[in-house]
Amino acid sequence: MKEAIFIKRNTEKWQEYEQTSTNDPDQMTERFIELTDDLAYARTFYPKSNVTRYLNGVTSTLHQKLYSNRKEDTGRIKAFWKYELPLLMYESRLKLLYSFIFFMGACILGWVSAANDDTFVRLILGDSYVNQTLENIKKGDPLAIYGDSGQAGMFLQITLNNIRVSFVAFVMGIFFSFGTISILFRNGVMLGAFQYFFYERDLLLTSILKIWIHGTLEISAIVIAGAAGLVMGHSLLFPKTYSRLESFKQGAKKGMKIVIGLVPIFITAGFLESFVTRLKMPALLSGSIIFVSAVFIVWYFVWYPAKLYKETRNFRLL
């Protein structure tokens, strides 16, 4: 079919779809299917034509409206977890990488410092904790501290504290990211010193299989909260074409969404620490919980966001 004939036969329909709005999801879906058929035909026979570019624009606009309508139908909360937060994590992927690097660097520093200074662990963890843990080691239960408190009260206290730490890590980003980096540094050094304390006593594997049951989610969430703080700090440092105030507003909003998205992670970590970590279980079961937790973090905050972005980008290139 000649291009002129193709345009003549379909112009009236295209203009109607473009100019006449509808909120009926079935009607929008029907229009979308027809437009994608026409777009596919135009891309095949008139790939460099203006009509192909025109159809691509009309189809993309309708897709956005259809997508928005579906989000409202399925609920704002579901859309947040399925689309908004993952895409925001992809957008913030470099901040997440920087947060991870800062934290791991601090962990290494904490480990090396503890290895070269006998007083460092006490300085970081406190005499009370160290003395109690040493006493528990003598009794043959080095991590008995996790079974000393009431479960319900411990769950609430741990969860609220973790949420507080993540919120502080985010809010401190207002100091041009340096505040967030300091929080990551402090927690990283503490973790490194803590793990060396058990390594020095040949209890590293024991501590890992016990503590990382909840620590995998807890530490990962702190690193992600650090990324949220860096998002806000970056918006102040590099406003680009926006005013610094407008850039800050956008960065703060994005960072807050990331922190809100971490609340279920902290609740789960608090539950594991309060009700599961204290249990005596086979190494295989402990390792499985740690593995599943780590896979979930990587899948939801790294792999799925990249996959979702790629799918969205591929459609926009149609």
C-alpha positions in Angstrom: 0.0 0.0 0.0 1.3 3.4 -0.9 2.0 5.7 2.0 -0.4 8.4 0.9 -3.3 5.8 0.8 -2.3 4.5 4.2 -2.4 8.0 5.6 -5.7 8.9 3.9 -7.5 5.7 5.2 -6.4 6.2 8.8 -6.0 10.0 9.4 -9.5 10.5 10.6 -9.2 7.7 13.2 -5.8 8.9 14.4 -7.1 12.4 14.9 -10.1 11.2 16.8 -7.9 9.1 19.1 -5.6 12.1 19.6 -8.2 14.7 20.2 -11.0 12.8 21.8 -10.1 11.6 25.4 -11.7 8.6 27.1 -11.3 7.2 30.6 -12.9 3.8 29.7 -10.0 1.3 30.1 -11.5 -1.1 27.6 -11.9 1.6 25.0 -8.3 2.8 25.7 -7.0 -0.7 25.3 -8.8 -1.1 22.0 -7.4 2.1 20.7 -4.0 1.2 21.9 -4.1 -2.1 20.0 -5.2 -0.5 16.8 -2.5 2.2 17.0 0.2 -0.3 17.7 -0.9 -2.3 14.7 -0.7 0.8 12.5 2.6 1.7 14.0 4.0 -1.7 13.3 2.8 -1.5 9.7 4.3 2.0 9.3 7.6 0.9 10.8 7.8 -2.0 8.3 6.9 -0.1 5.1 7.7 3.5 5.9 10.5 3.4 8.6 11.9 6.9 8.0 8.6 8.6 7.3 7.0 11.4 9.3 3.9 9.3 9.7 5.9 6.7 11.6 7.2 9.3 14.0 3.7 10.7 14.4 2.2 7.3 15.2 5.0 6.6 17.7 4.2 9.8 19.6 0.4 9.2 19.6 0.9 5.6 20.7 3.3 6.6 23.5 0.9 9.2 24.8 -1.9 6.7 24.9 0.3 4.1 26.6 1.2 6.6 29.4 -2.5 7.3 30.0 -3.4 3.6 29.9 -0.5 2.8 32.3 -1.6 5.6 34.7 -5.1 4.4 34.6 -4.0 0.8 35.4 -2.0 2.1 38.3 -5.0 3.8 39.8 -7.2 0.7 39.3 -4.7 -1.6 41.0 -4.1 0.8 43.8 -1.6 3.5 44.6 0.2 1.3 47.1 0.7 -1.6 44.7 1.9 0.7 42.0 4.4 2.2 44.4 6.0 -1.2 45.2 5.8 -2.6 41.6 6.8 0.4 39.5 7.6 3.6 41.3 10.1 2.4 43.9 12.0 0.1 41.6 12.3 2.7 38.9 13.5 5.2 41.5 16.1 2.7 42.6 17.3 2.3 39.1 17.6 6.1 38.8 19.5 6.1 42.0 21.7 3.1 41.2 25.0 5.1 41.3 24.1 6.6 44.7 23.4 3.0 45.9 26.8 1.9 44.6 28.6 4.9 46.3 26.7 4.1 49.6 27.8 0.5 49.4 31.5 1.5 48.7 31.5 3.9 51.6 30.0 1.4 54.0 32.3 -1.5 52.9 35.4 0.8 53.1 34.4 1.7 56.7 33.9 -2.0 57.5 37.4 -2.8 56.3 38.8 0.1 58.3 37.0 -1.1 61.4 38.4 -4.7 60.9 42.0 -3.5 60.3 41.8 -1.1 63.3 40.5 -3.8 65.6 43.3 -6.1 64.4 46.0 -3.5 65.2 44.6 -2.0 68.4 43.4 -4.1 71.3 41.4 -1.3 72.7 39.6 -0.4 69.5 36.7 -2.9 69.9 35.9 -1.6 73.4 36.1 1.9 72.1 33.5 1.2 69.4 31.2 -1.4 71.0 31.5 -0.3 74.7 32.9 -2.1 77.7 29.6 -3.5 78.8 28.8 -5.3 75.6 32.4 -6.7 75.3 32.5 -7.9 78.9 29.1 -9.5 78.6 30.0 -11.2 75.4 33.3 -12.5 76.8 31.4 -14.0 79.7 28.9 -15.6 77.4 31.8 -17.1 75.4 33.2 -18.7 78.6 29.8 -20.2 79.1 29.8 -21.7 75.6 27.1 -19.5 74.2 28.8 -16.4 72.6 25.6 -14.9 71.2 23.4 -15.5 74.3 22.8 -11.7 74.4 20.1 -12.2 71.7 18.1 -14.4 74.0 18.1 -12.1 77.1 15.3 -9.8 76.3 11.5 -10.3 75.9 10.6 -11.0 72.3 7.7 -8.6 71.8 9.5 -5.7 73.4 12.7 -6.5 71.7 10.9 -6.6 68.3 9.4 -3.1 68.8 12.6 -1.6 70.1 14.8 -3.0 67.3 12.4 -2.1 64.6 11.9 1.5 65.8 15.7 1.9 66.2 16.4 0.6 62.7 13.8 2.9 61.2 15.3 5.8 63.2 18.8 5.0 61.9 17.7 4.9 58.3 15.8 8.1 58.7 18.8 9.8 60.2 21.0 8.5 57.4 18.6 10.1 54.9 18.1 13.4 56.7 21.8 13.9 57.2 22.1 14.1 53.4 20.9 17.7 53.8 24.5 18.5 54.7 25.5 18.1 51.1 25.8 14.3 51.5 28.6 14.5 54.1 26.2 13.8 57.0 25.0 10.6 55.3 28.6 9.5 54.6 29.4 10.0 58.3 26.5 7.7 59.3 27.6 5.0 56.9 31.1 5.4 58.1 30.2 5.0 61.8 28.0 1.9 61.2 30.5 0.4 58.8 33.4 0.7 61.3 31.2 -0.7 64.1 30.3 -3.8 61.9 34.0 -4.3 60.9 35.2 -4.2 64.5 32.3 -6.4 65.7 33.1 -9.1 63.2 36.8 -9.0 63.9 36.0 -9.4 67.6 34.5 -12.8 66.9 37.1 -13.7 64.2 39.9 -13.2 66.8 38.2 -15.8 69.0 37.6 -18.3 66.1 33.9 -17.6 66.2 33.5 -15.8 62.9 31.4 -18.4 61.2 29.3 -18.9 64.3 28.6 -15.1 64.5 27.8 -15.0 60.7 25.3 -17.8 60.9 23.6 -16.2 63.9 23.8 -12.5 63.4 23.3 -12.3 59.6 20.0 -14.0 59.9 18.6 -10.6 60.6 21.7 -8.6 59.6 21.5 -9.3 55.9 18.2 -7.3 55.7 19.2 -4.8 58.4 22.6 -3.8 57.0 21.4 -3.8 53.4 18.5 -1.4 54.4 21.0 0.9 56.1 23.1 1.0 52.9 20.0 1.7 50.8 18.9 4.5 53.3 22.4 5.9 52.7 21.7 6.0 49.0 18.5 8.0 49.8 20.6 10.5 51.7 23.0 10.8 48.9 20.1 11.4 46.5 19.1 14.4 48.5 22.6 15.6 49.0 23.4 15.3 45.3 20.3 17.4 44.5 21.9 20.2 46.6 25.4 19.8 45.1 24.3 19.5 41.5 21.0 21.2 40.8 21.7 21.2 37.0 19.1 23.4 35.2 16.8 23.7 38.3 17.1 26.3 41.0 18.9 24.8 44.1 15.6 24.9 46.0 13.6 23.1 43.4 16.3 20.5 42.9 16.4 20.0 46.7 12.6 19.5 46.8 12.8 16.8 44.1 15.8 15.1 45.8 14.2 15.1 49.2 10.9 13.7 47.8 12.8 10.9 46.0 14.9 10.1 49.0 11.9 10.0 51.3 10.2 7.5 49.0 13.2 5.2 49.2 13.2 5.4 53.0 9.5 4.7 53.2 10.1 1.7 51.0 12.5 0.3 53.6 10.0 0.1 56.4 8.8 -3.4 55.6 12.5 -4.5 55.4 13.2 -3.2 58.9 10.0 -4.8 60.2 11.1 -8.1 58.8 14.6 -7.7 60.1 13.3 -6.8 63.6 11.1 -9.9 63.5 14.0 -12.2 62.6 16.3 -10.7 65.2 13.6 -10.9 68.0 12.1 -14.3 67.2 14.4 -16.3 65.0 18.0 -15.3 65.7 17.8 -16.5 69.3 16.8 -20.0 68.1 19.3 -22.8 67.9 19.0 -24.1 64.3 21.1 -26.1 61.9 23.8 -24.2 59.9 22.0 -25.1 56.7 18.8 -23.5 57.8 20.6 -20.4 59.0 22.5 -20.2 55.8 19.3 -20.6 53.8 17.6 -17.7 55.5 20.7 -15.5 54.9 20.9 -16.6 51.3 17.2 -15.9 50.6 17.4 -12.5 52.3 20.5 -11.5 50.2 18.9 -12.7 47.0 15.7 -10.7 47.7 17.7 -7.5 48.3 19.7 -7.9 45.1 16.6 -8.9 43.1 14.3 -6.2 44.2 16.7 -3.3 44.6 19.1 -4.0 41.8 18.1 -6.6 39.2 14.3 -5.9 39.0 14.7 -2.1 38.7 17.2 -2.6 35.8 14.8 -5.1 34.1 11.8 -2.8 34.6 13.7 0.2 33.2 14.8 -1.8 30.2 11.3 -2.9 29.4 10.0 0.7 29.8 12.8 2.1 27.6 12.3 -0.5 24.9 8.6 0.4 24.6 9.4 4.1 24.4 11.7 3.3 21.5 9.0 1.6 19.5 
